[in-house]
Amino acid sequence: MPPRFDPRDLRASDSDRDRVIAMLAAALADGRLTPDEHSERTEAALSARTLGDLAGLTADLAPAAEQPVQLDDGKVVAADRQPGGWVASIEEATRILNLPAIRDGYEEAAAHALRERYTYKEFLAAVLGEEVARRRRHLVRQAHFPRAKRIEDFDFAANPSVSPEQVAALCRPDWVTAGQPLCLIGGSGTGKSHLLIGIGTAIAESGLKVRYTTAANLVNELAEAVDDRQLTKVLARYGRCSLLCVDELGYLELDAAGVRLLFQVLTDRDERRSIAVASNAPVAEWNRVLTEPTLCAAIVDRLSYDAQIIETGSESYRHAQAPAGR
């Protein structure tokens, strides 16, 4: 007669060990295990070979009962040392402090930290680092860049007129917090949009709110807001961005109404919040696309005063690098 199958003889996986280690950590936190018992059982879990070995480490533990977190005037108070109270405390605290990455991943992170024998400071650095990374990804998504472009991927050798040192400085947020404008001027295919998106991405990853749009889309959105009597609301939304990136200024002619709307955006940001523009036309030729002369002069003044300026030239390295015969 063949031996009877026993699931406890199955080989334990890393995820099985992590689950048991997390259970042991919970038992230590709520007093069901002493520190010595916890240390001994954690060591055993790390070396356990089968599911049966792991099951034996938690078989004598009473189930943890959830203890609601206690609040006093909106502040988190340490939960009673009742079984499971720390779980509710962590989840409520991370909700109040808006720490979704820690809330979603603290159990897995704690198990990993125990397995790797992290110090408390190493564990804290790990969970905070994941929270920062999540926020950076969120800020980049909020910017609405049309495609991913990073400064690390920009080919400075193909466009030697662009200074790597100047671009590196622009990837730091100092000029944005100072409210300086940035103008990227050059022909098609010279890397203006790559630089605009790459710099904007770096600023978003530094923790500031960034928004990308094209000049045409910005003016169209504002014109629709006028029709819907929502202009103040839309201007306020753009005004909340630390950096507004406006691409393709100069590709399409704007009528007088469009120029007035663009001017309103710039006036709202003037010397308080930064704007970065990319244009295929030299500043001296902007009057060909910004058809209201007085406002054109005012826009040029606002975008050029105390501005960072990068000229990417007129020769398209994108065209030069295209496969032969294409």
ROKOL-176395 format. One line per field, with one value per residue: z, x, y of N, C-alpha, C in turn; residue in one letter; residue number from 1. Coordinates in steps of 0.001 Angstrom, whole numbers, plus 500000, padded with zeros to 6 digits. Last residue first. Example, Ala and Ser with C-alpha at 12.3 -4.5 7.8 and 13.67 -1.06 7.14 Angstrom:
! ROKOL-176395
n.w	[507080;507800]
n.u	[512850;513190]
n.v	[497750;494310]
ca.w	[507140;507800]
ca.u	[513670;512300]
ca.v	[498940;495500]
c.w	[507870;507800]
c.u	[512900;513200]
c.v	[500030;496700]
rest	[s;a]
nr	[2;1]
//
This chain:
! ROKOL-176395
n.w	[454483;453706;456938;459906;461553;462526;461310;462550;465099;464797;462826;463488;465089;468745;471307;473900;476886;479598;482374;482890;483603;481110;479261;479807;480016;477427;475834;476779;475924;473149;472840;473589;471357;469040;468590;467628;467779;465463;464972;467292;467579;466665;468817;469763;467104;467209;468521;472060;475251;478535;481884;484730;488313;490287;490527;488237;487116;486937;485849;483450;482076;481759;480272;477880;476833;476350;474410;472344;471682;470683;468444;467546;466949;464764;465847;466804;469015;471417;472138;475643;478803;482085;485150;488454;490528;490069;490553;488157;486991;488652;488084;485457;485915;487421;485618;483522;483225;481334;478997;477484;478992;478559;475872;476165;477643;475769;473755;475108;475534;472944;471965;473674;475554;478920;482203;485513;488803;492136;493569;494091;492308;490270;488994;488018;486213;484397;483348;482020;480115;478736;477700;476287;474363;473095;471934;470035;467395;465876;464740;466380;469522;472952;475959;478842;482029;484842;488465;491086;492937;492517;490077;490727;492436;491802;489155;486481;485971;486264;483970;482037;482499;481944;479238;476949;473528;471357;470686;470163;470404;473045;474467;474244;477116;479171;481453;481245;479794;478955;478055;476816;477599;481070;483318;485971;487341;487014;488759;491186;491408;491645;494113;495801;495669;496819;499437;500233;500106;502168;504391;504459;504774;507128;508939;508665;509588;512243;513255;511034;509466;508763;506695;508008;508907;506475;505435;507291;506823;504177;504465;506091;504638;502249;502514;504209;502681;500575;501789;503955;505335;508005;508184;507245;509088;511354;510644;510366;512934;514551;513598;514434;517197;518188;518272;521690;523331;524556;523016;520761;521187;519303;516840;517008;517169;519934;519967;519163;519019;516818;517890;517673;516756;518237;517173;518636;520466;519333;518728;516032;514996;514446;513012;510434;509606;509376;507421;505180;505530;506456;508231;508737;509508;511706;513601;513989;515094;517503;518849;518974;520475;522902;523619;523818;524074;522548;522910;522715;520333;519112;518898;517055;514855;514344;513642;511263;509755;509605;508035;505620;504980;504473;502182;500480;500174;500899;501992;500504;502255;504479;504955;503361;502845;501456;502615;500602;499039;500000]
n.u	[516113;518647;520033;518239;518961;520680;519854;517408;518368;519788;519218;520494;520208;520396;519522;520097;518633;518476;516795;516053;515620;513214;511875;509198;508451;509068;507363;504926;505120;505174;502606;500986;501488;500785;499422;500340;502744;504073;505698;506915;509060;511538;513221;513475;513311;511229;510580;510651;509527;509550;508630;508074;507638;506137;506871;507373;504154;501829;499927;501148;500892;498107;497624;498932;497197;495008;496081;496540;493889;492998;494677;495880;498953;500316;502398;504996;505376;505889;506315;505364;505686;505470;505481;506129;504329;500873;498774;498056;496428;494209;493628;492769;490410;488910;488667;487179;484653;482688;482868;484406;486771;487486;488150;490469;492092;492467;493800;496171;497209;497510;499483;501655;501248;502258;502868;503575;504626;505499;508469;510230;512037;510532;509979;512548;512862;510801;511771;514048;512715;511085;513084;514774;512936;512305;514870;516368;516226;513931;513663;515854;515413;515405;513951;513943;512575;512251;512321;511516;512990;512210;513581;516230;516445;516137;518149;518317;519905;522431;522479;522503;525036;526640;526192;525022;524696;526274;526592;524792;525957;526764;524419;521639;519857;519429;519380;517014;514352;511012;508035;505437;503928;503306;501673;502223;501367;503580;505354;504036;504194;506923;507299;505814;507340;509732;508858;508197;510681;511975;510559;511398;514237;514573;513539;515479;517737;516963;516828;518711;517799;517874;516532;514193;513289;512801;510767;508756;508449;507544;505099;503868;503893;502579;500459;501517;503658;502204;500569;500408;498881;498463;496130;497080;498996;497339;495785;497756;498936;496732;495985;498330;498499;496561;496967;496249;497071;498166;496339;498033;498908;496915;496915;494589;492014;491520;492735;491902;492989;492298;490909;492440;491798;493518;495358;495175;498016;500354;501145;501922;504099;505913;504707;504681;507342;507427;505455;506644;510280;512573;513740;515415;513719;512470;514513;514727;512187;512411;514333;513100;510787;511892;513099;510842;507860;504651;502455;502780;502512;505004;505255;503217;504215;506441;505151;503968;506273;507215;505211;505638;508269;507930;506352;508129;510080;508495;508982;507792;505476;504617;502096;500477;500993;499697;500666;502470;500694;500854]
n.v	[555698;555594;554976;555772;558911;560781;563117;563517;564069;566333;568995;572126;574325;574620;574806;576908;577695;579879;581044;584543;587176;587408;585852;585744;588428;589389;587878;588916;591576;591246;590108;592232;593913;592271;589301;586868;584853;584252;586389;587087;585417;586043;586365;583773;581357;578466;576203;576025;575279;576640;576565;578522;578698;581238;583940;585366;584808;583373;585042;585666;583243;583087;585404;584828;582932;584640;586339;584518;583852;586303;586635;583300;581715;579302;576668;576567;578154;575775;573087;572932;573986;573095;574588;573834;573746;574278;575937;577070;575210;575725;578386;578152;576703;578571;580687;579455;578493;578983;577645;579381;579248;576605;576696;578255;576523;574495;575928;576602;573994;572979;574784;574274;571210;570378;569142;570068;569129;569589;568090;566016;565220;564261;566681;567221;565103;565738;568163;567210;565571;567380;569097;567341;566433;568837;569463;568067;568695;568423;571779;574221;576025;576736;576797;578700;579064;581369;581018;580538;579200;576631;576327;576434;574110;571390;570021;570092;572237;571126;569536;571550;572633;570399;569845;572186;571822;571583;568910;566473;564031;564094;563973;562457;561445;559726;561233;562594;560694;560316;558818;560961;563119;563724;564306;564630;562389;560710;562018;561648;558821;558399;559708;558059;555720;556585;557126;554520;553292;554705;553851;551190;551531;552986;551106;549086;550436;550913;548318;546123;543039;540249;539197;538443;540915;542176;540578;541163;543898;543898;542599;544564;546969;547658;549413;551392;552330;553466;555459;557539;559640;559763;558237;555757;555112;554818;552607;550627;550597;549885;547389;546053;546247;544512;541770;541478;544576;546914;549566;551800;555156;557325;559791;562498;563425;563409;560331;556968;553644;550887;547757;544722;541368;538667;535897;532625;531393;529068;526533;526612;527826;525852;523852;524888;524493;521707;521359;522393;522105;523407;526257;528349;530375;529223;529267;532003;532410;531031;532589;535108;534516;533753;536186;537929;535863;536068;537624;540380;541687;541348;538557;538085;539418;537823;535458;536268;536758;534139;533006;534393;533673;530939;531123;532424;530436;527234;523891;520917;518831;517543;518327;516797;513481;510529;507309;504949;502203;498806]
ca.w	[455085;452773;455540;459056;460934;463031;460986;461129;464941;464954;463440;462748;463999;467366;470836;472451;476200;478161;481927;482423;484580;482252;479074;479613;481168;478616;475669;476969;477356;473815;472445;474472;472722;469275;469251;466665;468817;465937;463812;466859;468192;465663;467974;470488;467965;466640;467323;470838;474149;477201;480919;483487;487089;489927;491696;489324;486987;487448;487107;484467;482438;482465;481598;478726;477202;477317;475677;472964;472210;471865;469552;467292;467890;465017;465325;465690;467745;471225;470781;474467;477600;480876;483990;487131;490751;489667;491679;489103;486465;488589;489439;485754;485155;487980;486907;483315;484178;482506;480086;477025;478853;479919;476265;475378;478249;477048;473479;474667;476646;473858;471325;473613;474399;477879;480810;484522;487441;491205;493195;495012;493479;491164;489640;488997;487343;485158;484096;483147;481032;479487;478471;477429;475241;473856;472860;471413;468093;465944;464949;465291;468499;471615;475103;477421;481208;483625;487203;490144;492813;493763;490120;489830;492934;491875;490579;487050;485805;487249;485289;482135;482656;483267;480253;478040;474804;471752;471576;470155;469120;472009;474441;473585;476113;477826;481322;480866;480927;478507;479048;476704;476534;479970;482004;485062;487384;486308;487333;490685;491325;490486;492909;495594;495210;495433;498601;500216;499205;500796;503973;504241;503664;505864;508768;508329;508211;511347;513214;512253;509430;510027;506383;507324;509871;507395;504733;507144;508142;504508;503648;506547;505870;502203;501674;504594;503951;500293;501223;503617;503877;507505;508623;506551;507708;511318;510886;509229;511745;514784;513441;513029;516389;518246;516998;520456;523146;524179;524144;521073;521142;520619;517121;517058;515841;519198;520925;518732;519798;517247;517152;518650;516328;518076;517519;517542;520442;519528;520112;516424;515356;515108;514412;511183;509837;510280;508765;505745;505118;505127;508051;508302;508415;510483;513130;513476;513816;516481;518621;518296;519116;522138;523418;522845;524671;522599;522937;523978;521247;519330;519755;518386;515460;514694;514859;512372;510055;510296;509423;506285;505268;505613;503368;500876;500863;500011;502324;500745;501108;503975;505801;502855;503955;501207;502531;501780;498967;500000]
ca.u	[514772;517642;520213;518874;517985;520854;521196;517436;517433;520573;518499;520727;519245;520880;519877;519915;519431;518250;517772;515741;516259;513818;513314;509907;508261;509694;508811;505242;505010;506320;503790;501056;501736;502134;499030;499968;501969;503066;505044;505813;507814;510525;512981;512615;514059;511484;511409;510185;510369;508967;509655;507536;508427;506239;506443;508339;505308;503015;499602;500989;502214;498826;497033;499461;498547;494882;495609;497679;494790;492347;494753;495198;497868;500010;501107;504612;505916;505534;505861;506116;504898;506268;504626;506745;505595;502077;499246;498819;497788;494810;494056;493981;491506;489215;489331;488547;485507;482789;482160;483045;486055;487132;486979;489343;491664;491822;492496;495267;496963;496565;498168;501069;501736;501256;503305;502531;504962;504411;507652;509118;512577;511126;508890;511953;513784;510760;510510;514198;513711;510468;511960;515285;513623;511268;514176;516338;517467;514849;513040;515083;516160;515212;514693;513602;513538;511786;512949;510558;513268;511755;512115;515704;516711;514937;517967;517637;518461;521975;522536;521340;523839;526680;525764;525985;523988;525912;527589;524429;525331;527802;525135;522936;520089;519388;520454;518229;515211;512312;509107;506305;503408;504256;501074;502734;500520;502324;505681;504237;502889;506216;507958;505385;505952;509723;509369;507164;509630;512466;510441;509974;513681;515043;512863;514082;517715;517191;515619;518557;517954;518435;517853;514991;513653;513786;512054;509238;508880;508809;506140;504015;504675;503720;500273;500298;503927;503184;499964;501580;498925;499683;496112;495992;499433;498366;495139;496901;499733;497467;495059;497913;499476;496338;496589;496587;496191;498973;496594;496975;499379;497409;497002;495967;492575;491559;492477;492262;492314;493167;490812;492140;492021;492253;495385;494892;496591;500041;500720;500765;502977;506408;505013;503425;506833;508356;505237;505504;508954;512596;512716;516045;514655;511708;514017;515884;512534;511487;514562;514389;510672;511095;513930;511915;508912;505985;502253;503079;501359;504493;506178;503120;502962;506640;505961;503113;505370;508032;505370;504336;507940;508751;505838;506902;510433;509030;508594;508931;505838;505925;503132;500884;500854;500237;499626;502362;501559;500000]
ca.v	[555746;555119;555383;554793;558006;559428;562618;563201;562946;565101;567881;570877;574158;574696;573460;576895;576664;579706;580063;583187;586285;588098;586056;584481;587545;589968;587755;587495;591290;591871;589354;591073;594381;592822;590547;587904;585537;583289;585763;587939;584986;585737;587546;584701;582275;579792;576032;576681;574805;576558;576164;578000;578619;579826;583173;585480;585699;582689;584379;586707;583748;582026;585270;585889;582529;583538;586893;585196;582838;585722;587586;584566;581956;580709;577111;575696;578620;577179;573426;572484;574260;572852;574345;574023;574442;573542;575135;577881;575363;574384;578029;578926;576090;577258;580902;579919;577779;579839;576964;579066;580513;577021;575919;578769;577779;574183;575318;577661;574898;572337;574693;575617;571965;570552;569293;569783;569551;569298;569240;566221;565914;563268;565939;568131;565238;564480;568133;568135;565014;566282;569625;568093;565476;568134;570363;567571;569031;567291;570470;573636;575296;577277;575875;578689;578326;580694;581412;581108;580632;577260;576256;577469;575465;572252;570311;568916;572413;572107;568890;570668;573468;571012;568869;571990;571735;572947;569526;567888;564334;564034;565250;562281;562486;559155;560247;563299;561017;560805;558831;559786;562256;563723;564040;565653;563588;560401;561931;563005;559483;557840;560203;559441;555708;556121;558212;555558;552830;554783;555250;551484;550759;553558;552392;548807;549929;552046;549131;546905;544478;540749;539752;537426;539874;542744;540648;539797;543436;544552;541981;543170;546854;546746;548233;550664;551647;552416;554242;556735;559460;560411;559632;556443;555339;555866;553888;550948;550896;551127;548502;546058;546986;545939;542363;540767;543439;545751;548685;550845;553773;556953;558364;561999;563231;564678;561402;558303;554664;551976;549028;545768;542751;539377;537323;533561;531735;530476;526772;525791;528701;527064;523607;524823;525849;522394;520835;523108;521655;522794;525216;527093;530642;529443;527973;531252;533035;530523;531152;534938;535023;532797;534987;538181;536674;535483;536166;539730;541724;542699;539294;537478;539877;539230;535476;535829;537864;535141;532556;534449;535074;531361;530423;533118;531686;528267;525270;521802;519657;517138;518923;518106;514425;511868;508330;505825;503381;500000]
c.w	[454575;453288;454670;457612;460006;462422;461430;460734;463478;464884;463557;463493;463248;466352;469379;471920;474719;477618;480450;482239;484201;483270;480262;479501;481034;479810;476903;476846;477658;475314;473149;474123;473686;470722;469721;467294;468203;467063;464244;465644;467771;466271;466938;469624;468606;467604;466688;469693;472861;476225;479567;482575;485910;488530;491458;490594;488285;487622;487759;485832;483530;482954;482418;480148;478155;477777;476738;474319;472913;472516;470831;468550;467570;465967;465697;465042;466562;469930;470663;473188;476378;479652;482762;486057;489426;489968;491339;490275;487435;488050;489452;487142;485407;487266;487533;484638;484125;483631;481383;478148;478457;479903;477675;475719;477501;477713;474776;474380;476250;475032;472267;473027;474392;476670;479912;483135;486539;489856;492159;494693;494489;492381;490637;489726;488429;486387;484944;483999;482242;480511;479337;478315;476483;474809;473733;472410;469577;466669;464977;465655;467456;470618;473662;476691;479769;482929;486014;488829;491814;493758;491386;489827;492068;492259;490722;488567;486316;487174;486378;483499;482830;483513;481651;479049;475903;473075;471986;471117;469023;470647;473362;473460;475556;476731;479914;480692;480421;479744;478391;477743;476354;478885;480855;483655;486386;486247;486521;489198;490748;490293;491657;494348;494937;494863;497130;499324;499122;499784;502540;503834;503407;504672;507450;508075;507765;509884;512240;512144;510851;509964;507612;507052;509231;508431;505665;506463;508071;505850;503976;505769;506324;503498;501818;503804;504366;501559;500957;503006;503443;505994;508041;506900;506881;509895;510804;509420;510605;513544;513628;512766;514934;517372;517006;519221;521836;524160;523662;522302;521564;520542;518516;517423;515831;517857;520204;519809;519348;518027;517711;517924;517431;517726;517264;518033;519306;519471;520381;517820;515913;515556;515171;512672;510701;510620;509771;507156;505741;504639;506617;508054;507872;509284;511830;512910;513182;515112;517494;517938;518336;520672;522596;522576;523610;523327;522926;524035;522501;520341;520119;519367;516878;515360;515308;513696;511217;510658;510221;507756;506025;506004;504610;502083;501315;500833;501358;500997;501475;502763;505339;503702;503468;502401;502372;501548;500200;500000]
c.u	[513989;516244;519122;518927;518699;519859;521386;518777;517400;519672;519406;520103;519396;519789;520328;520432;519091;519205;517454;516993;516091;514335;513994;511421;509052;509600;509531;506742;505356;506312;505025;502256;501892;502415;500323;499452;501529;502214;503960;505089;506628;509185;511893;512259;513107;512327;511788;511149;509791;509998;508981;508709;507618;506837;506576;507905;506105;504208;500835;500728;502135;500173;497751;498899;499163;496252;495502;497279;495993;493242;494129;495234;497213;498825;500874;503315;505548;506191;505321;505502;505758;505365;505517;505731;506285;503314;500505;499364;498660;496235;494719;494514;492817;490391;489764;489293;486951;483577;482137;482208;484606;486384;486516;488057;490470;491301;491751;493874;495959;496217;497134;499658;501054;501935;502097;503083;503777;504700;506597;508225;511484;511789;509450;510796;513207;511653;510371;512929;513922;511448;511333;514154;514137;511880;513169;515615;517440;516141;514115;514490;515239;516036;514396;514536;513050;512938;512303;511158;512333;512024;511597;514176;516069;515183;516892;517499;517662;520464;522053;521308;522595;525442;525721;525475;524994;525159;527259;525356;524914;527231;526212;523635;521507;519640;520526;519385;516468;513111;510411;507408;504206;503772;502082;502176;500960;501423;504427;504588;503026;504870;507252;506042;505463;508310;509324;507588;508504;511431;510932;509766;512225;514417;513277;513324;516284;517173;515783;517259;517975;518756;518542;516412;514547;514230;513145;510601;509428;509343;507504;505114;504863;504449;501397;500157;502713;503519;500960;501107;500216;499843;497301;495994;498335;498809;496151;496195;498831;498238;495767;496981;499065;497275;496420;496069;496553;498099;497366;497353;498260;497823;497577;495968;493989;492260;492646;491894;492820;492350;491784;492065;491616;492544;494025;494869;496345;498534;500355;500253;501782;505290;505451;503681;505578;507850;506161;505196;507867;511201;512707;515040;515290;512626;513238;515438;513725;511764;513670;514634;511967;510984;513183;512787;509980;506923;503570;502835;501555;503351;505597;504068;502823;505390;506223;503886;504443;507180;506189;504459;506624;508415;506608;506254;509188;509407;509260;508438;506953;506362;504543;501974;501348;499960;500269;501339;501392;500896]
c.v	[556932;555164;554790;555273;557034;558437;561168;562592;562515;563877;566663;569712;572845;574432;573447;575557;576735;578637;579798;582343;584810;587075;586727;584645;586247;589020;588274;587272;589835;591577;589907;590193;593214;593222;591221;589201;586867;583861;584779;587382;585859;585323;587318;585912;583276;580611;577372;576426;575371;576023;576011;577679;578105;579731;581678;584756;585836;583614;583754;586093;584801;582542;584195;585789;583555;583052;585810;585775;583447;584680;587024;585427;583287;580816;578563;576159;577755;577660;574850;573056;573947;573018;574234;573658;574744;574376;574343;577095;576155;574443;576661;578576;576832;576612;579586;580089;578280;579174;577772;578452;580257;578352;576311;578016;578375;575454;575009;577105;575977;573244;574082;575565;573325;571181;569507;570083;569235;569937;568849;567399;566249;563913;564933;567446;566147;564562;566877;568146;565902;565716;568535;568602;566192;567117;569626;568448;568680;567573;569381;572290;574705;576474;576266;577734;578350;579971;580708;581558;581315;578761;576943;577493;576551;573700;571387;569030;571212;572300;569842;569975;572613;571877;569474;570960;571388;572975;570952;568637;565795;564398;565259;563636;562353;560192;559662;562322;561701;561182;559287;559930;560974;562767;564204;565496;564658;561631;561615;563009;560892;558522;559684;560034;557125;556120;557817;556722;553850;554335;555442;552945;551130;552847;553038;550106;549641;551606;550297;547709;545037;542247;540347;537913;538818;541725;541173;539768;542018;544087;542580;542455;545410;546494;547218;549368;550826;551636;553125;555414;558767;560296;560396;557923;555989;556159;555027;552292;551353;551550;549843;547238;547055;546737;543862;541492;542756;544512;547473;550033;552838;555498;558163;560526;562700;564538;562718;559306;556021;552995;550058;547095;543726;540829;537941;535002;532712;530700;528234;526129;527939;527993;524841;524622;525836;523796;521484;522635;522524;522408;524707;525971;529365;529663;528127;529907;532328;531147;530634;533478;534809;533232;533940;536953;536939;536430;535406;538241;540859;542721;540659;538148;539331;539796;536918;535858;537509;536351;533570;534053;535185;532799;530855;532448;532437;529499;526245;523235;520619;517959;518555;518762;515788;512777;509717;506931;504250;501253]
rest	[r;g;a;p;a;q;a;h;r;y;s;e;s;g;t;e;i;i;q;a;d;y;s;l;r;d;v;i;a;a;c;l;t;p;e;t;l;v;r;n;w;e;a;v;p;a;n;s;a;v;a;i;s;r;r;e;d;r;d;t;l;v;q;f;l;l;r;v;g;a;a;d;l;e;l;y;g;l;e;d;v;c;l;l;s;c;r;g;y;r;a;l;v;k;t;l;q;r;d;d;v;a;e;a;l;e;n;v;l;n;a;a;t;t;y;r;v;k;l;g;s;e;a;i;a;t;g;i;g;i;l;l;h;s;k;g;t;g;s;g;g;i;l;c;l;p;q;g;a;t;v;w;d;p;r;c;l;a;a;v;q;e;p;s;v;s;p;n;a;a;f;d;f;d;e;i;r;k;a;r;p;f;h;a;q;r;v;l;h;r;r;r;r;a;v;e;e;g;l;v;a;a;l;f;e;k;y;t;y;r;e;r;l;a;h;a;a;a;e;e;y;g;d;r;i;a;p;l;n;l;i;r;t;a;e;e;i;s;a;v;w;g;g;p;q;r;d;a;a;v;v;k;g;d;d;l;q;v;p;q;e;a;a;p;a;l;d;a;t;l;g;a;l;d;g;l;t;r;a;s;l;a;a;e;t;r;e;s;h;e;d;p;t;l;r;g;d;a;l;a;a;a;l;m;a;i;v;r;d;r;d;s;d;s;a;r;l;d;r;p;d;f;r;p;p;m]
nr	[326;325;324;323;322;321;320;319;318;317;316;315;314;313;312;311;310;309;308;307;306;305;304;303;302;301;300;299;298;297;296;295;294;293;292;291;290;289;288;287;286;285;284;283;282;281;280;279;278;277;276;275;274;273;272;271;270;269;268;267;266;265;264;263;262;261;260;259;258;257;256;255;254;253;252;251;250;249;248;247;246;245;244;243;242;241;240;239;238;237;236;235;234;233;232;231;230;229;228;227;226;225;224;223;222;221;220;219;218;217;216;215;214;213;212;211;210;209;208;207;206;205;204;203;202;201;200;199;198;197;196;195;194;193;192;191;190;189;188;187;186;185;184;183;182;181;180;179;178;177;176;175;174;173;172;171;170;169;168;167;166;165;164;163;162;161;160;159;158;157;156;155;154;153;152;151;150;149;148;147;146;145;144;143;142;141;140;139;138;137;136;135;134;133;132;131;130;129;128;127;126;125;124;123;122;121;120;119;118;117;116;115;114;113;112;111;110;109;108;107;106;105;104;103;102;101;100;99;98;97;96;95;94;93;92;91;90;89;88;87;86;85;84;83;82;81;80;79;78;77;76;75;74;73;72;71;70;69;68;67;66;65;64;63;62;61;60;59;58;57;56;55;54;53;52;51;50;49;48;47;46;45;44;43;42;41;40;39;38;37;36;35;34;33;32;31;30;29;28;27;26;25;24;23;22;21;20;19;18;17;16;15;14;13;12;11;10;9;8;7;6;5;4;3;2;1]
//
